[in-house]
Amino acid sequence: MPVLAGGTGTAAKLFLATLAAIGAYVGVGIAHVAPAEPVRTITLSARSLPVEEALPAPAAGLVSVAALAGDPGCDNSYQVQTLVPAAPDGVMYDWTLQRWSDNQRAWQNYLVTSGGFADGDARTVRWNPRVVANPGTYRAVLAVDGETYRSQKFQVSC
C-alpha cells in the first residue's frame, strides 16, 4: 500500500506543478498585453452599380447609346438601340459607328455591321460596338429601308 500511496502523492504533486506552470504562463501573457484601445464601430454599405446607363425606351427613329462597364485601360463598349417599325416583307439594316475627323471636318466610318429579320413586326434592334484605344467624338447611325437615323454625338476618352 505505501507504494500506491507514494505514486498517488507524486501524481498529485505533478498535477499541482502543472497547474502552477499554466497559471504562471497565463499570468505572464496577460502582463504583456497592451492596454485595450477604444472600440470603433464601422458601418459598411453595399451598393450595386448598373452595368450600363439607363436607356430610354426604344422609339422609332430615336437611336440611343449607353456606355457599358468598361475594361481597364482604353477599352470602351456601348449598347446602341432603336425601334425598327413594322415592314411586311422583313427588314435589312446597317449599323455604322462614325468618328469625327478634325482634319477632314467630316464624319468617317469607324465600324459597320449589317442585320435584318424576316417577320414584319416592329422590333427593337441592338448593337454593341467596341472602341479600343481611339478617343474622340462618335455617333451611331442606322440605315433601314432608305431612312437614316443618327444618335447624338458622344465622347470616348481614355
DRENPA-3360 file (N, C-alpha, C; in nm, 2 decimals, always signed):
BEGIN
1 = MPVLAGGT = +0.08/-0.12/+0.00/+0.00/+0.00/+0.00/+0.09/+0.13/+0.00 ~ +0.20/+0.13/+0.07/+0.28/+0.25/+0.06/+0.33/+0.29/-0.08 ~ +0.35/+0.19/-0.16/+0.39/+0.22/-0.30/+0.28/+0.29/-0.37 ~ +0.16/+0.24/-0.35/+0.04/+0.30/-0.42/+0.02/+0.44/-0.37 ~ +0.03/+0.46/-0.24/+0.02/+0.60/-0.18/+0.12/+0.69/-0.23 ~ +0.25/+0.64/-0.24/+0.36/+0.72/-0.29/+0.34/+0.77/-0.43 ~ +0.28/+0.68/-0.51/+0.25/+0.71/-0.65/+0.14/+0.81/-0.66 ~ +0.04/+0.80/-0.58/-0.07/+0.90/-0.58/-0.01/+1.03/-0.54;
9 = GTAAKLFL = +0.07/+1.04/-0.44/+0.13/+1.17/-0.40/+0.21/+1.23/-0.50 ~ +0.29/+1.15/-0.58/+0.37/+1.20/-0.68/+0.28/+1.26/-0.80 ~ +0.18/+1.18/-0.83/+0.08/+1.23/-0.93/+0.02/+1.36/-0.89 ~ -0.02/+1.37/-0.77/-0.08/+1.49/-0.72/+0.01/+1.61/-0.73 ~ +0.14/+1.59/-0.69/+0.24/+1.69/-0.70/+0.27/+1.73/-0.84 ~ +0.27/+1.64/-0.93/+0.29/+1.67/-1.08/+0.17/+1.75/-1.13 ~ +0.05/+1.71/-1.08/-0.07/+1.78/-1.13/-0.07/+1.93/-1.08 ~ -0.03/+1.95/-0.95/-0.03/+2.08/-0.89/+0.08/+2.17/-0.96;
17 = ATLAAIGA = +0.20/+2.10/-0.99/+0.31/+2.17/-1.06/+0.26/+2.22/-1.20 ~ +0.19/+2.13/-1.27/+0.14/+2.16/-1.40/+0.04/+2.28/-1.39 ~ -0.05/+2.28/-1.29/-0.14/+2.39/-1.28/-0.07/+2.52/-1.25 ~ +0.03/+2.51/-1.16/+0.11/+2.63/-1.13/+0.18/+2.69/-1.25 ~ +0.24/+2.60/-1.34/+0.31/+2.64/-1.46/+0.21/+2.70/-1.55 ~ +0.09/+2.65/-1.57/-0.01/+2.70/-1.66/-0.05/+2.84/-1.61 ~ -0.07/+2.85/-1.48/-0.11/+2.98/-1.42/-0.01/+3.08/-1.44 ~ +0.12/+3.05/-1.42/+0.23/+3.14/-1.44/+0.24/+3.19/-1.58;
25 = YVGVGIAH = +0.22/+3.09/-1.68/+0.23/+3.13/-1.82/+0.12/+3.22/-1.86 ~ +0.00/+3.19/-1.81/-0.12/+3.28/-1.84/-0.10/+3.42/-1.78 ~ -0.05/+3.42/-1.66/-0.02/+3.55/-1.59/+0.08/+3.63/-1.66 ~ +0.19/+3.57/-1.71/+0.29/+3.64/-1.79/+0.23/+3.69/-1.92 ~ +0.15/+3.61/-1.98/+0.08/+3.65/-2.11/-0.01/+3.77/-2.09 ~ -0.08/+3.77/-1.98/-0.17/+3.88/-1.95/-0.09/+4.01/-1.92 ~ +0.02/+3.99/-1.85/+0.10/+4.11/-1.81/+0.16/+4.18/-1.94 ~ +0.18/+4.11/-2.05/+0.24/+4.16/-2.17/+0.14/+4.21/-2.27;
33 = VAPAEPVR = +0.01/+4.20/-2.24/-0.09/+4.25/-2.33/-0.10/+4.40/-2.32 ~ -0.10/+4.47/-2.43/-0.11/+4.62/-2.43/-0.25/+4.66/-2.39 ~ -0.26/+4.78/-2.33/-0.40/+4.82/-2.29/-0.49/+4.83/-2.41 ~ -0.62/+4.79/-2.39/-0.72/+4.79/-2.50/-0.74/+4.93/-2.55 ~ -0.75/+4.93/-2.69/-0.79/+5.06/-2.75/-0.94/+5.07/-2.75 ~ -0.99/+5.19/-2.76/-1.14/+5.20/-2.76/-1.19/+5.13/-2.89 ~ -1.31/+5.08/-2.87/-1.37/+5.01/-2.99/-1.44/+5.11/-3.08 ~ -1.41/+5.10/-3.21/-1.47/+5.18/-3.31/-1.56/+5.10/-3.40;
41 = TITLSARS = -1.68/+5.15/-3.41/-1.78/+5.08/-3.50/-1.77/+5.13/-3.64 ~ -1.76/+5.04/-3.73/-1.76/+5.08/-3.87/-1.88/+5.02/-3.94 ~ -1.95/+5.11/-4.01/-2.07/+5.06/-4.08/-2.03/+5.05/-4.23 ~ -2.05/+4.93/-4.29/-2.02/+4.90/-4.43/-2.15/+4.91/-4.50 ~ -2.14/+4.97/-4.62/-2.26/+4.97/-4.70/-2.23/+4.90/-4.84 ~ -2.33/+4.84/-4.89/-2.31/+4.78/-5.03/-2.40/+4.85/-5.12 ~ -2.34/+4.88/-5.24/-2.42/+4.95/-5.34/-2.39/+4.88/-5.47 ~ -2.49/+4.85/-5.55/-2.47/+4.78/-5.67/-2.47/+4.89/-5.78;
49 = LPVEEALP = -2.38/+4.88/-5.87/-2.37/+4.97/-5.98/-2.42/+4.91/-6.11 ~ -2.50/+4.98/-6.18/-2.56/+4.92/-6.31/-2.45/+4.90/-6.41 ~ -2.47/+4.80/-6.49/-2.37/+4.76/-6.59/-2.38/+4.87/-6.70 ~ -2.49/+4.93/-6.72/-2.50/+5.03/-6.83/-2.58/+5.14/-6.77 ~ -2.57/+5.26/-6.84/-2.66/+5.37/-6.80/-2.80/+5.34/-6.85 ~ -2.89/+5.41/-6.79/-3.03/+5.38/-6.83/-3.06/+5.43/-6.97 ~ -3.11/+5.35/-7.05/-3.15/+5.39/-7.19/-3.30/+5.42/-7.19 ~ -3.34/+5.52/-7.27/-3.48/+5.55/-7.28/-3.55/+5.43/-7.36;
57 = APAAGLVS = -3.68/+5.42/-7.34/-3.75/+5.31/-7.41/-3.73/+5.33/-7.56 ~ -3.70/+5.22/-7.63/-3.68/+5.24/-7.78/-3.80/+5.30/-7.85 ~ -3.77/+5.39/-7.94/-3.87/+5.46/-8.02/-3.82/+5.46/-8.16 ~ -3.92/+5.45/-8.25/-3.88/+5.45/-8.40/-3.81/+5.59/-8.43 ~ -3.70/+5.58/-8.49/-3.62/+5.69/-8.53/-3.53/+5.75/-8.43 ~ -3.54/+5.70/-8.31/-3.45/+5.75/-8.20/-3.34/+5.65/-8.17 ~ -3.22/+5.68/-8.20/-3.11/+5.59/-8.18/-3.04/+5.64/-8.05 ~ -3.05/+5.55/-7.95/-2.99/+5.58/-7.82/-2.86/+5.50/-7.79;
65 = VAALAGDP = -2.77/+5.56/-7.72/-2.64/+5.50/-7.69/-2.61/+5.51/-7.54 ~ -2.57/+5.39/-7.48/-2.53/+5.39/-7.34/-2.40/+5.32/-7.33 ~ -2.31/+5.37/-7.24/-2.18/+5.31/-7.21/-2.20/+5.18/-7.13 ~ -2.14/+5.08/-7.16/-2.14/+4.96/-7.08/-2.02/+4.96/-6.99 ~ -2.01/+4.88/-6.89/-1.90/+4.88/-6.80/-1.77/+4.85/-6.88 ~ -1.67/+4.93/-6.86/-1.55/+4.92/-6.94/-1.45/+4.84/-6.87 ~ -1.35/+4.79/-6.95/-1.24/+4.72/-6.90/-1.13/+4.82/-6.87 ~ -1.03/+4.78/-6.79/-0.92/+4.87/-6.76/-0.85/+4.92/-6.88;
73 = GCDNSYQV = -0.80/+5.03/-6.88/-0.73/+5.08/-7.00/-0.83/+5.16/-7.08 ~ -0.81/+5.15/-7.21/-0.89/+5.23/-7.31/-0.97/+5.13/-7.39 ~ -1.06/+5.05/-7.33/-1.14/+4.96/-7.40/-1.29/+4.99/-7.36 ~ -1.36/+5.06/-7.45/-1.49/+5.11/-7.42/-1.60/+5.03/-7.51 ~ -1.70/+4.98/-7.44/-1.81/+4.92/-7.51/-1.94/+4.99/-7.49 ~ -2.03/+4.99/-7.59/-2.15/+5.06/-7.59/-2.27/+4.98/-7.63 ~ -2.39/+5.01/-7.59/-2.51/+4.95/-7.64/-2.58/+5.06/-7.71 ~ -2.61/+5.03/-7.84/-2.69/+5.12/-7.92/-2.82/+5.05/-7.95;
81 = QTLVPAAP = -2.93/+5.12/-7.95/-3.06/+5.06/-7.98/-3.16/+5.15/-8.04 ~ -3.26/+5.10/-8.11/-3.37/+5.17/-8.16/-3.48/+5.08/-8.19 ~ -3.59/+5.13/-8.22/-3.71/+5.05/-8.26/-3.73/+5.06/-8.41 ~ -3.72/+4.95/-8.48/-3.74/+4.95/-8.63/-3.89/+4.92/-8.65 ~ -3.96/+5.01/-8.73/-4.10/+4.99/-8.75/-4.13/+4.87/-8.83 ~ -4.26/+4.83/-8.82/-4.31/+4.71/-8.89/-4.29/+4.72/-9.04 ~ -4.25/+4.61/-9.11/-4.24/+4.61/-9.25/-4.29/+4.47/-9.30 ~ -4.39/+4.47/-9.39/-4.45/+4.34/-9.42/-4.35/+4.24/-9.49;
89 = DGVMYDWT = -4.25/+4.29/-9.55/-4.15/+4.20/-9.62/-4.02/+4.17/-9.55 ~ -4.02/+4.21/-9.42/-3.90/+4.20/-9.34/-3.81/+4.32/-9.35 ~ -3.70/+4.32/-9.28/-3.62/+4.44/-9.28/-3.47/+4.40/-9.29 ~ -3.39/+4.48/-9.36/-3.25/+4.47/-9.36/-3.20/+4.61/-9.32 ~ -3.10/+4.61/-9.23/-3.05/+4.74/-9.18/-2.90/+4.73/-9.17 ~ -2.84/+4.85/-9.16/-2.69/+4.86/-9.14/-2.67/+4.96/-9.02 ~ -2.58/+4.91/-8.93/-2.53/+5.00/-8.82/-2.40/+5.05/-8.86 ~ -2.37/+5.18/-8.84/-2.24/+5.24/-8.86/-2.20/+5.32/-8.74;
97 = LQRWSDNQ = -2.08/+5.30/-8.69/-2.03/+5.39/-8.58/-1.93/+5.48/-8.66 ~ -1.96/+5.61/-8.65/-1.88/+5.71/-8.71/-1.80/+5.79/-8.61 ~ -1.68/+5.83/-8.66/-1.59/+5.91/-8.57/-1.57/+6.04/-8.64 ~ -1.57/+6.15/-8.57/-1.55/+6.29/-8.62/-1.40/+6.30/-8.65 ~ -1.37/+6.35/-8.78/-1.23/+6.38/-8.81/-1.21/+6.53/-8.82 ~ -1.13/+6.58/-8.73/-1.10/+6.72/-8.73/-1.02/+6.77/-8.85 ~ -0.94/+6.68/-8.90/-0.86/+6.71/-9.02/-0.95/+6.73/-9.15 ~ -1.04/+6.64/-9.16/-1.13/+6.65/-9.28/-1.26/+6.72/-9.25;
105 = RAWQNYLV = -1.28/+6.75/-9.13/-1.40/+6.82/-9.08/-1.53/+6.75/-9.13 ~ -1.53/+6.62/-9.11/-1.64/+6.53/-9.16/-1.64/+6.40/-9.07 ~ -1.76/+6.34/-9.07/-1.77/+6.21/-9.01/-1.71/+6.10/-9.09 ~ -1.63/+6.01/-9.03/-1.57/+5.90/-9.10/-1.63/+5.77/-9.04 ~ -1.65/+5.67/-9.13/-1.70/+5.54/-9.08/-1.59/+5.47/-9.00 ~ -1.62/+5.42/-8.88/-1.53/+5.36/-8.79/-1.56/+5.21/-8.79 ~ -1.68/+5.17/-8.76/-1.73/+5.03/-8.76/-1.86/+5.02/-8.84 ~ -1.88/+4.91/-8.91/-2.00/+4.89/-8.99/-2.04/+4.74/-8.97;
113 = TSGGFADG = -2.17/+4.72/-8.95/-2.23/+4.59/-8.94/-2.37/+4.59/-9.00 ~ -2.42/+4.47/-9.04/-2.55/+4.46/-9.10/-2.63/+4.36/-9.03 ~ -2.76/+4.37/-9.04/-2.85/+4.28/-8.97/-2.99/+4.28/-9.04 ~ -3.08/+4.20/-8.99/-3.21/+4.20/-9.05/-3.30/+4.10/-8.98 ~ -3.42/+4.10/-9.02/-3.52/+4.00/-8.98/-3.63/+3.98/-9.08 ~ -3.68/+3.86/-9.08/-3.78/+3.82/-9.19/-3.92/+3.86/-9.15 ~ -3.96/+3.85/-9.03/-4.10/+3.88/-8.99/-4.12/+4.03/-9.00 ~ -4.24/+4.07/-9.02/-4.27/+4.21/-9.04/-4.31/+4.29/-8.92;
121 = DARTVRWN = -4.29/+4.23/-8.80/-4.33/+4.31/-8.68/-4.23/+4.41/-8.65 ~ -4.27/+4.52/-8.58/-4.18/+4.62/-8.53/-4.09/+4.55/-8.42 ~ -3.96/+4.59/-8.42/-3.87/+4.52/-8.33/-3.76/+4.61/-8.28 ~ -3.72/+4.59/-8.16/-3.60/+4.67/-8.11/-3.48/+4.60/-8.16 ~ -3.39/+4.68/-8.22/-3.26/+4.62/-8.26/-3.15/+4.68/-8.18 ~ -3.06/+4.60/-8.14/-2.94/+4.64/-8.06/-2.81/+4.61/-8.12 ~ -2.71/+4.69/-8.09/-2.58/+4.67/-8.14/-2.48/+4.70/-8.03 ~ -2.37/+4.63/-8.01/-2.28/+4.66/-7.91/-2.14/+4.68/-7.97;
129 = PRVVANPG = -2.11/+4.80/-8.02/-1.98/+4.83/-8.07/-1.88/+4.85/-7.96 ~ -1.75/+4.84/-8.00/-1.64/+4.85/-7.90/-1.54/+4.94/-7.97 ~ -1.49/+5.04/-7.89/-1.39/+5.13/-7.93/-1.27/+5.11/-7.84 ~ -1.15/+5.07/-7.90/-1.03/+5.04/-7.82/-0.92/+5.14/-7.86 ~ -0.87/+5.21/-7.76/-0.76/+5.30/-7.77/-0.77/+5.40/-7.89 ~ -0.89/+5.46/-7.90/-0.92/+5.55/-8.01/-1.01/+5.66/-7.96 ~ -0.97/+5.75/-7.87/-1.05/+5.85/-7.81/-1.10/+5.95/-7.92 ~ -1.21/+6.01/-7.90/-1.27/+6.10/-8.00/-1.42/+6.12/-7.98;
137 = TYRAVLAV = -1.48/+6.18/-8.08/-1.62/+6.21/-8.08/-1.68/+6.11/-8.18 ~ -1.79/+6.04/-8.14/-1.85/+5.94/-8.22/-2.00/+5.96/-8.22 ~ -2.07/+5.89/-8.32/-2.21/+5.88/-8.32/-2.25/+5.75/-8.39 ~ -2.37/+5.70/-8.36/-2.42/+5.57/-8.42/-2.52/+5.61/-8.53 ~ -2.52/+5.54/-8.64/-2.61/+5.56/-8.75/-2.68/+5.43/-8.79 ~ -2.81/+5.44/-8.80/-2.88/+5.32/-8.85/-2.95/+5.36/-8.98 ~ -2.92/+5.27/-9.09/-2.98/+5.29/-9.22/-3.07/+5.17/-9.24 ~ -3.20/+5.20/-9.25/-3.30/+5.10/-9.27/-3.41/+5.14/-9.37;
145 = DGETYRSQ = -3.43/+5.06/-9.47/-3.54/+5.09/-9.57/-3.53/+5.23/-9.63 ~ -3.41/+5.28/-9.66/-3.39/+5.41/-9.72/-3.40/+5.52/-9.62 ~ -3.42/+5.50/-9.50/-3.41/+5.60/-9.39/-3.28/+5.59/-9.32 ~ -3.24/+5.71/-9.27/-3.11/+5.71/-9.19/-3.15/+5.78/-9.05 ~ -3.11/+5.71/-8.95/-3.13/+5.76/-8.81/-3.00/+5.77/-8.74 ~ -2.97/+5.89/-8.67/-2.85/+5.91/-8.61/-2.87/+5.94/-8.46 ~ -2.77/+5.89/-8.38/-2.77/+5.92/-8.24/-2.71/+6.05/-8.22 ~ -2.72/+6.10/-8.09/-2.64/+6.22/-8.06/-2.50/+6.19/-8.05;
153 = KFQVSC = -2.41/+6.28/-8.07/-2.27/+6.25/-8.06/-2.23/+6.23/-7.92 ~ -2.13/+6.14/-7.90/-2.08/+6.12/-7.76/-1.93/+6.11/-7.77 ~ -1.87/+6.13/-7.65/-1.72/+6.14/-7.64/-1.67/+6.01/-7.58 ~ -1.56/+5.96/-7.65/-1.49/+5.84/-7.60/-1.35/+5.90/-7.55 ~ -1.32/+5.87/-7.43/-1.20/+5.92/-7.37/-1.13/+5.80/-7.30 ~ -1.00/+5.82/-7.28/-0.91/+5.72/-7.21/-0.85/+5.78/-7.08;
% end
